[in-house]
Amino acid sequence: MLRDNNRHTVTCTSTILPVVVSVLLLLTVSTLRANPGPDKAATAGTFRTKCAMCHGPDGAGSAVGKSMNVPDLRSSVVQNTDAELAQIISNGKGGMPAFKSSLSDDQMHALVTYVRSLHQKK
């Protein structure tokens, strides 16, 4: 009787344990996919507060930016590699301030993606 009870416990455990592990893995993967980083609305907000004063809401340049010869972010001249764009956002360039102390790496990389999307809207 005890032997049958142990065999039943082992059988149940060996069946249930893989199911529980699979469910936990699926939950972890779905959570990671649900939170890939800053969302588009947050990135657009960051662009509005940090960039649009000079670069304009669409990346074409504001009156202030045009007076400072800020390039059109939608142009192919600005569409550098991701690493170059991230470096410019981080360290600044010309009259553009550095944002490495006020933006996280994730926010800067999200801005790179956002700048790329502006080129597609031109």
N, C-alpha and C positions, 0 to 999 in steps of 0.2 A: 504494500500500500504506500509506504513512504517512498519507495523507489518510483512508483507511478506518479506520485505527487511531484517529485523532483524532476522527472522527465517532462511532465506537463509545464512546470515552471520554466525549464530551460527552453522548451519549444515556444512558449509564449514570449519569453524575453528575446529569443533570437528572431522572432517575427516582428515584435513591436519596436525594438531598438532601431533597426534600419528605417522603419517608417518615421519614427520621431526624428532621427538624424536628417532624413530627406526633407521633412517639413521645415526644420530649422534652417537648412541650407536654402530652401526656396524662399523663406521669409527674408533671409539675409540678402539674397540676390535681388529680390523685388524691392527691398528698402533702398539698396544702393542705386538701382535704376530709377527709383522715384525721386531720389535726391542727388542728381549728378553734379550739382554745384549751384552757383547763383542762377536764378531763373531770368528769363528774358526781360520781364518787367523790372526786376531789381537792377539789371545791367543797363537798361534804358534810363532808369532813374539816376544811376551813377553817371552815365554819359551826360544827362541833362545838368547835373550839379557840378561835375568836374570839367567837362569838355565843351559843352554847347555854347558857353559864353564866347569862345573864340572860334570854334569849329562849326557853330550853327547847329540847329536841331537835326538837320539832314546830312551834316558833314560837309556841306558846300562852303562853309565859312560865314561867319556873322559879319556885320559892318566893322566891328572891332577887329575881328580876325583878319579881314581883308585889308584893313589899314596896316596890319602888321605882316602882311604877305604870308598868312597862314595858308598852306596848301589845301586843296579840296581833298578831303579824306576818301572821296569816291573815285579819285583818279588813280590810274595805274601806277603813277609815280610814287604814291604813298603805299600802295599794296605790296609792301616788302614781305619778307618771310615772317612767320609768326614770332620767331625769336627776336628779329629786329624790331618789330612793332612793340613787343613786350618790353624790350630794352629801352625804347624811346618813352613809353608810358612810365616806366620805372624811374629812369634817370633824367627825363626831360630832354629837350633839344632846342637850341636857339633860345627864344624867349619863353618856351614852354616849361613850366615848372616840373620838378620830379614828383612823382606820386608814390614812390616806394615806402614812404613813411605813413601815408594815409590810406593806401589800398592794399588789400591782401594779394598774394600771388593768384589766387582763384579769381578775384575781381579783375586783376589786370589781364589775365588770360581770357576772361569773359568779354572784356572790352576789345581785345584783339578780334575775337569772333564777331563782335558787334560791328567793328570797323569793316571787317570783311563783308558783312551783310549790307553795309551802306553802298559798297561798290556794286553789288548786285541790283540795287534799287535805282541806280543812275539812269 
